[in-house]
Amino acid sequence: MSDGPMHDGGAPEPAPEPAPGAAGVAEPGLHAALEAILLVVDEPVAEVTLAQVLERPTHEVAAALRELAAEYSATGRGFDLRQVAGGWRYYTRADCAPVVERFVRDGQQTRLTQAALETLAVVAYRQPVSRARVAAIRGVNSDGVMRTLVARGLVEEAGTDPESQAVLYRTSSYFLERMGLRDLDELPDLAPFLPDDVESLEESK
Protein backbone atom coordinates (compact mmCIF):
# COMPACT_ATOMS: atom_id res chain seq x y z
CA MET A 1 0.00 0.00 0.00
CA SER A 2 1.22 3.49 -0.79
CA ASP A 3 2.50 5.57 2.12
CA GLY A 4 1.30 8.80 0.43
CA PRO A 5 -1.88 10.64 1.41
CA MET A 6 -5.12 9.08 0.11
CA HIS A 7 -8.26 10.58 -1.43
CA ASP A 8 -11.59 9.53 -0.03
CA GLY A 9 -11.84 6.97 -2.86
CA GLY A 10 -8.62 5.30 -1.77
CA ALA A 11 -6.41 6.35 -4.73
CA PRO A 12 -3.01 7.90 -3.92
CA GLU A 13 -3.01 11.69 -4.07
CA PRO A 14 -0.81 12.96 -6.96
CA ALA A 15 2.38 14.81 -6.10
CA PRO A 16 2.01 18.62 -6.27
CA GLU A 17 3.35 20.20 -9.47
CA PRO A 18 5.77 23.12 -9.49
CA ALA A 19 4.07 26.49 -9.24
CA PRO A 20 3.65 27.94 -12.73
CA GLY A 21 5.02 31.34 -13.64
CA ALA A 22 3.10 34.18 -15.28
CA ALA A 23 3.10 32.36 -18.63
CA GLY A 24 2.00 29.05 -17.12
CA VAL A 25 5.54 27.65 -17.19
CA ALA A 26 7.24 26.36 -14.04
CA GLU A 27 9.63 28.89 -12.53
CA PRO A 28 13.34 27.91 -12.58
CA GLY A 29 15.06 26.98 -9.35
CA LEU A 30 16.91 29.66 -7.41
CA HIS A 31 20.37 28.48 -8.52
CA ALA A 32 19.33 28.34 -12.17
CA ALA A 33 17.72 31.78 -12.00
CA LEU A 34 20.84 33.32 -10.45
CA GLU A 35 23.09 31.73 -13.07
CA ALA A 36 20.88 33.00 -15.90
CA ILE A 37 20.95 36.57 -14.62
CA LEU A 38 24.66 36.66 -13.82
CA LEU A 39 25.55 35.35 -17.29
CA VAL A 40 24.23 38.54 -18.92
CA VAL A 41 25.41 41.28 -16.53
CA ASP A 42 28.22 43.72 -17.34
CA GLU A 43 29.04 44.60 -13.75
CA PRO A 44 28.66 43.05 -10.28
CA VAL A 45 25.06 42.79 -9.07
CA ALA A 46 24.16 43.31 -5.41
CA GLU A 47 22.46 40.56 -3.42
CA VAL A 48 19.54 42.85 -2.57
CA THR A 49 18.97 43.58 -6.26
CA LEU A 50 18.92 39.89 -7.13
CA ALA A 51 16.57 39.23 -4.21
CA GLN A 52 14.16 41.92 -5.41
CA VAL A 53 14.15 40.61 -8.99
CA LEU A 54 13.62 37.00 -7.91
CA GLU A 55 11.23 37.94 -5.07
CA ARG A 56 13.20 35.88 -2.56
CA PRO A 57 14.66 36.81 0.85
CA THR A 58 18.08 38.43 0.60
CA HIS A 59 19.66 35.96 3.04
CA GLU A 60 18.38 33.06 0.91
CA VAL A 61 19.87 34.59 -2.26
CA ALA A 62 23.17 35.27 -0.47
CA ALA A 63 23.37 31.66 0.69
CA ALA A 64 22.61 30.36 -2.82
CA LEU A 65 25.32 32.56 -4.33
CA ARG A 66 27.89 31.21 -1.89
CA GLU A 67 26.77 27.66 -2.63
CA LEU A 68 27.25 28.24 -6.35
CA ALA A 69 30.68 29.80 -5.82
CA ALA A 70 31.75 26.84 -3.67
CA GLU A 71 30.39 24.36 -6.22
CA TYR A 72 32.33 25.98 -9.09
CA SER A 73 35.55 25.91 -7.06
CA ALA A 74 35.05 22.33 -5.90
CA THR A 75 34.40 21.04 -9.42
CA GLY A 76 37.29 22.99 -10.99
CA ARG A 77 35.15 24.96 -13.44
CA GLY A 78 36.83 27.40 -15.82
CA PHE A 79 35.14 30.34 -14.13
CA ASP A 80 34.58 31.73 -10.64
CA LEU A 81 31.59 33.45 -9.10
CA ARG A 82 33.13 36.26 -7.05
CA GLN A 83 31.79 38.88 -4.68
CA VAL A 84 33.45 42.17 -5.63
CA ALA A 85 32.55 45.86 -5.38
CA GLY A 86 29.40 45.11 -3.42
CA GLY A 87 28.01 42.58 -5.88
CA TRP A 88 28.46 39.23 -7.64
CA ARG A 89 29.77 38.48 -11.12
CA TYR A 90 31.37 35.65 -13.12
CA TYR A 91 35.11 35.83 -13.86
CA THR A 92 37.52 33.56 -15.70
CA ARG A 93 39.43 31.39 -13.24
CA ALA A 94 42.98 32.69 -12.74
CA ASP A 95 44.73 29.50 -13.87
CA CYS A 96 42.75 29.62 -17.15
CA ALA A 97 43.95 33.13 -18.00
CA PRO A 98 46.82 31.96 -20.29
CA VAL A 99 44.38 29.93 -22.41
CA VAL A 100 41.97 32.86 -22.70
CA GLU A 101 44.77 35.26 -23.59
CA ARG A 102 46.05 32.88 -26.27
CA PHE A 103 42.56 32.59 -27.75
CA VAL A 104 42.15 36.37 -27.87
CA ARG A 105 45.66 36.93 -29.22
CA ASP A 106 45.70 34.14 -31.80
CA GLY A 107 42.04 34.21 -32.76
CA GLN A 108 42.53 37.03 -35.23
CA GLN A 109 40.56 35.14 -37.88
CA THR A 110 37.56 35.05 -35.57
CA ARG A 111 34.94 37.56 -36.65
CA LEU A 112 34.28 40.50 -34.38
CA THR A 113 30.88 40.54 -32.71
CA GLN A 114 28.35 43.21 -33.57
CA ALA A 115 29.10 44.88 -30.23
CA ALA A 116 32.84 44.91 -31.01
CA LEU A 117 32.25 46.36 -34.48
CA GLU A 118 30.04 49.11 -33.04
CA THR A 119 32.60 49.95 -30.36
CA LEU A 120 35.46 49.97 -32.86
CA ALA A 121 33.50 52.33 -35.10
CA VAL A 122 32.88 54.73 -32.20
CA VAL A 123 36.58 54.75 -31.34
CA ALA A 124 37.60 55.23 -34.96
CA TYR A 125 35.29 58.20 -35.57
CA ARG A 126 35.46 59.85 -32.14
CA GLN A 127 39.07 59.20 -31.08
CA PRO A 128 40.60 59.83 -28.70
CA VAL A 129 37.65 58.74 -26.61
CA SER A 130 37.08 57.36 -23.11
CA ARG A 131 35.22 54.17 -22.24
CA ALA A 132 32.49 56.26 -20.62
CA ARG A 133 32.04 58.24 -23.83
CA VAL A 134 31.86 55.03 -25.88
CA ALA A 135 29.24 53.66 -23.47
CA ALA A 136 27.23 56.90 -23.69
CA ILE A 137 27.20 56.81 -27.48
CA ARG A 138 26.33 53.09 -27.70
CA GLY A 139 23.91 53.23 -24.78
CA VAL A 140 25.43 50.15 -23.14
CA ASN A 141 28.47 49.28 -21.03
CA SER A 142 31.39 48.59 -23.38
CA ASP A 143 34.23 47.78 -20.96
CA GLY A 144 34.46 44.10 -21.87
CA VAL A 145 34.39 44.84 -25.59
CA MET A 146 37.06 47.51 -25.22
CA ARG A 147 39.32 45.03 -23.42
CA THR A 148 38.87 42.60 -26.31
CA LEU A 149 39.74 45.26 -28.89
CA VAL A 150 42.83 46.28 -26.92
CA ALA A 151 43.88 42.63 -26.56
CA ARG A 152 43.52 42.15 -30.31
CA GLY A 153 45.71 45.19 -30.94
CA LEU A 154 43.01 47.14 -32.79
CA VAL A 155 42.68 49.80 -30.08
CA GLU A 156 45.32 51.30 -27.80
CA GLU A 157 45.56 53.80 -24.95
CA ALA A 158 46.12 57.43 -25.91
CA GLY A 159 46.77 59.26 -22.65
CA THR A 160 44.19 60.65 -20.25
CA ASP A 161 41.49 63.28 -20.42
CA PRO A 162 42.80 66.45 -18.69
CA GLU A 163 39.47 67.13 -16.99
CA SER A 164 38.15 63.71 -15.95
CA GLN A 165 41.53 61.87 -15.90
CA ALA A 166 39.79 59.02 -17.72
CA VAL A 167 41.96 56.87 -19.98
CA LEU A 168 41.50 57.74 -23.65
CA TYR A 169 41.62 55.25 -26.51
CA ARG A 170 42.41 55.43 -30.21
CA THR A 171 42.73 53.00 -33.07
CA SER A 172 46.18 51.46 -33.65
CA SER A 173 48.43 51.15 -36.67
CA TYR A 174 47.33 47.51 -36.78
CA PHE A 175 43.77 48.75 -37.23
CA LEU A 176 44.88 50.74 -40.29
CA GLU A 177 46.71 47.69 -41.60
CA ARG A 178 43.68 45.44 -41.19
CA MET A 179 41.42 48.04 -42.80
CA GLY A 180 43.83 48.64 -45.68
CA LEU A 181 44.15 52.36 -44.91
CA ARG A 182 47.20 54.61 -45.06
CA ASP A 183 45.82 56.95 -42.38
CA LEU A 184 42.58 57.90 -40.66
CA ASP A 185 41.78 60.50 -43.32
CA GLU A 186 40.87 57.56 -45.58
CA LEU A 187 38.04 56.45 -43.29
CA PRO A 188 34.77 56.69 -45.26
CA ASP A 189 32.38 59.52 -44.46
CA LEU A 190 29.55 58.25 -42.25
CA ALA A 191 27.19 61.17 -42.87
CA PRO A 192 25.37 59.62 -45.87
CA PHE A 193 24.48 56.57 -43.76
CA LEU A 194 23.20 58.39 -40.66
CA PRO A 195 19.84 60.02 -39.84
CA ASP A 196 19.79 63.82 -40.09
CA ASP A 197 19.46 64.24 -36.32
CA VAL A 198 22.16 61.75 -35.28
CA GLU A 199 24.61 64.44 -34.16
CA SER A 200 22.09 66.14 -31.87
CA LEU A 201 21.05 62.78 -30.45
CA GLU A 202 24.63 61.70 -29.87
CA GLU A 203 25.67 64.98 -28.27
CA SER A 204 22.69 64.89 -25.90
CA LYS A 205 23.93 61.68 -24.29
C-alpha positions in Angstrom: 0.0 0.0 0.0 1.2 3.5 -0.8 2.5 5.6 2.1 1.3 8.8 0.4 -1.9 10.6 1.4 -5.1 9.1 0.1 -8.3 10.6 -1.4 -11.6 9.5 0.0 -11.8 7.0 -2.9 -8.6 5.3 -1.8 -6.4 6.4 -4.7 -3.0 7.9 -3.9 -3.0 11.7 -4.1 -0.8 13.0 -7.0 2.4 14.8 -6.1 2.0 18.6 -6.3 3.3 20.2 -9.5 5.8 23.1 -9.5 4.1 26.5 -9.2 3.6 27.9 -12.7 5.0 31.3 -13.6 3.1 34.2 -15.3 3.1 32.4 -18.6 2.0 29.1 -17.1 5.5 27.6 -17.2 7.2 26.4 -14.0 9.6 28.9 -12.5 13.3 27.9 -12.6 15.1 27.0 -9.3 16.9 29.7 -7.4 20.4 28.5 -8.5 19.3 28.3 -12.2 17.7 31.8 -12.0 20.8 33.3 -10.4 23.1 31.7 -13.1 20.9 33.0 -15.9 20.9 36.6 -14.6 24.7 36.7 -13.8 25.5 35.4 -17.3 24.2 38.5 -18.9 25.4 41.3 -16.5 28.2 43.7 -17.3 29.0 44.6 -13.7 28.7 43.1 -10.3 25.1 42.8 -9.1 24.2 43.3 -5.4 22.5 40.6 -3.4 19.5 42.8 -2.6 19.0 43.6 -6.3 18.9 39.9 -7.1 16.6 39.2 -4.2 14.2 41.9 -5.4 14.1 40.6 -9.0 13.6 37.0 -7.9 11.2 37.9 -5.1 13.2 35.9 -2.6 14.7 36.8 0.9 18.1 38.4 0.6 19.7 36.0 3.0 18.4 33.1 0.9 19.9 34.6 -2.3 23.2 35.3 -0.5 23.4 31.7 0.7 22.6 30.4 -2.8 25.3 32.6 -4.3 27.9 31.2 -1.9 26.8 27.7 -2.6 27.2 28.2 -6.4 30.7 29.8 -5.8 31.7 26.8 -3.7 30.4 24.4 -6.2 32.3 26.0 -9.1 35.5 25.9 -7.1 35.1 22.3 -5.9 34.4 21.0 -9.4 37.3 23.0 -11.0 35.2 25.0 -13.4 36.8 27.4 -15.8 35.1 30.3 -14.1 34.6 31.7 -10.6 31.6 33.5 -9.1 33.1 36.3 -7.1 31.8 38.9 -4.7 33.4 42.2 -5.6 32.5 45.9 -5.4 29.4 45.1 -3.4 28.0 42.6 -5.9 28.5 39.2 -7.6 29.8 38.5 -11.1 31.4 35.7 -13.1 35.1 35.8 -13.9 37.5 33.6 -15.7 39.4 31.4 -13.2 43.0 32.7 -12.7 44.7 29.5 -13.9 42.8 29.6 -17.1 44.0 33.1 -18.0 46.8 32.0 -20.3 44.4 29.9 -22.4 42.0 32.9 -22.7 44.8 35.3 -23.6 46.0 32.9 -26.3 42.6 32.6 -27.7 42.1 36.4 -27.9 45.7 36.9 -29.2 45.7 34.1 -31.8 42.0 34.2 -32.8 42.5 37.0 -35.2 40.6 35.1 -37.9 37.6 35.1 -35.6 34.9 37.6 -36.7 34.3 40.5 -34.4 30.9 40.5 -32.7 28.3 43.2 -33.6 29.1 44.9 -30.2 32.8 44.9 -31.0 32.3 46.4 -34.5 30.0 49.1 -33.0 32.6 49.9 -30.4 35.5 50.0 -32.9 33.5 52.3 -35.1 32.9 54.7 -32.2 36.6 54.8 -31.3 37.6 55.2 -35.0 35.3 58.2 -35.6 35.5 59.8 -32.1 39.1 59.2 -31.1 40.6 59.8 -28.7 37.6 58.7 -26.6 37.1 57.4 -23.1 35.2 54.2 -22.2 32.5 56.3 -20.6 32.0 58.2 -23.8 31.9 55.0 -25.9 29.2 53.7 -23.5 27.2 56.9 -23.7 27.2 56.8 -27.5 26.3 53.1 -27.7 23.9 53.2 -24.8 25.4 50.2 -23.1 28.5 49.3 -21.0 31.4 48.6 -23.4 34.2 47.8 -21.0 34.5 44.1 -21.9 34.4 44.8 -25.6 37.1 47.5 -25.2 39.3 45.0 -23.4 38.9 42.6 -26.3 39.7 45.3 -28.9 42.8 46.3 -26.9 43.9 42.6 -26.6 43.5 42.2 -30.3 45.7 45.2 -30.9 43.0 47.1 -32.8 42.7 49.8 -30.1 45.3 51.3 -27.8 45.6 53.8 -24.9 46.1 57.4 -25.9 46.8 59.3 -22.7 44.2 60.6 -20.3 41.5 63.3 -20.4 42.8 66.5 -18.7 39.5 67.1 -17.0 38.2 63.7 -15.9 41.5 61.9 -15.9 39.8 59.0 -17.7 42.0 56.9 -20.0 41.5 57.7 -23.6 41.6 55.3 -26.5 42.4 55.4 -30.2 42.7 53.0 -33.1 46.2 51.5 -33.7 48.4 51.2 -36.7 47.3 47.5 -36.8 43.8 48.7 -37.2 44.9 50.7 -40.3 46.7 47.7 -41.6 43.7 45.4 -41.2 41.4 48.0 -42.8 43.8 48.6 -45.7 44.1 52.4 -44.9 47.2 54.6 -45.1 45.8 57.0 -42.4 42.6 57.9 -40.7 41.8 60.5 -43.3 40.9 57.6 -45.6 38.0 56.5 -43.3 34.8 56.7 -45.3 32.4 59.5 -44.5 29.6 58.3 -42.2 27.2 61.2 -42.9 25.4 59.6 -45.9 24.5 56.6 -43.8 23.2 58.4 -40.7 19.8 60.0 -39.8 19.8 63.8 -40.1 19.5 64.2 -36.3 22.2 61.8 -35.3 24.6 64.4 -34.2 22.1 66.1 -31.9 21.0 62.8 -30.4 24.6 61.7 -29.9 25.7 65.0 -28.3 22.7 64.9 -25.9 23.9 61.7 -24.3 
